[in-house]
Amino acid sequence: MLVKVRYGESQKYVKVAETEEGYERYITFLQKVIEKLGLPLQSELHLTDESGTEVDADVFEELLQAGNLTVKVSTGRSSVVLQNVSHTLLESDVSDTSFSVTSASSSAVSDSSESRIVLERDSGVKRVHADRESAKEMVRDVLQSKLGGEKILQEYATTKTLMDGTRRQMVNLLVADMIEVHGRIPPTHVREKCALGIITLFPCLRDPYSKNGYEHYYDADGGSGYLAWRIKTVQRNTAVQC
């Protein structure tokens, strides 16, 4: 037997299995409702019929057998309406609009774990996008403010790549700015942001075979990459001068 479930704007079927003794246990049915709707596992459901009379484990099976049962399932924050669909209805047309479900709250919003996961994923995507845009603008601003930077931007716009000499010049300008702003030892997150900004501003410079695509400019795990090597060179030259 199927029970039609409507929770907020969501509508699903929950199967009530038949056994040799009748139907599956009441607690099993409640667990299926929680799982189907994506409710938190600790949710406490309260079942009542249309008159508001409580429907518990003792009478649930008898009410199902009687047919034409509408059960209201409530939680602390929202409500679910259930309506059983008999075998004869299923054989004719389970989608018949005459078997509509009464909504206990048409504006109720599902507070399911699935919804929270979607929101968290969307938030993470937005955060990553914001980080990339911030890194790209940082690199662009540095190049536009340094002598020779505009030439680098123009070369990429024309050729969609950078010659080795132009790439070295870009790295030198970016490292010079990092050291000017952050000192002789720029923080790791600044180096990573700079590397991310390079491949975001110049997508064709991205390495498709590395984890983040920018490890050839800076790899925090190995302390390598064009930016890291240039920083070490500047540090050595500064030490010699001192």
Summary of the structure (lengths in Angstrom):
residues: 242
radius of gyration: 31.4
end to end distance: 85.1
largest distance: 94.2
contacts: 656
relative contact order: 0.09
helix: 53%
strand: 14%
